[in-house]
Amino acid sequence: MKIGSKYYPLFEHLQQQSKLDESEQVRLTFGSIKQLIKRDLPSSAQKRAWWSNRDSTSALQAGAWVKAGYHVESVDFEKETVTFCKFQATYAVQRNGEDIIWEQQAIRALRKHMGMTQAKFAAELGVRRQTVSEWENGVYEPDRSTAKHLELIARQKSFDP
């Protein structure tokens, strides 16, 4: 989300809410969004499609909430309110007793939990970025020593999916 974007103030507001409030939801009126962006919402905002969670070049407004870590849960056109919820991806992480099985879902979930790109995660582990990509795409799994290293990092970072 670029600072000059007309929806940047909405992005900034949602980011602030995320830092200030532990609740998972933010409810805004269309009027408060208009005040934030200092302009009227387009007429297309009266249709559900405008409130999609699709962050693309054709839906710049969605980038404001998606990049702030939210998605639109509901829109009430009669009351002119929108409810945003914090987005949390869920991953199907498998275990063998207490131990995590370090396959693609678990590795991606740990990396996301740490808020890292593949490149930063690779640097943390001392491997190539392409190696992390291959793990996350199921090309192959980490060897036993790397799996033990992942387990240590997961404990340090309080990763418990």
Summary of the structure (lengths in Angstrom):
residues: 161
radius of gyration: 19.6
end to end distance: 29.2
largest distance: 58.0
contacts: 402
relative contact order: 0.12
helix: 47%
strand: 15%
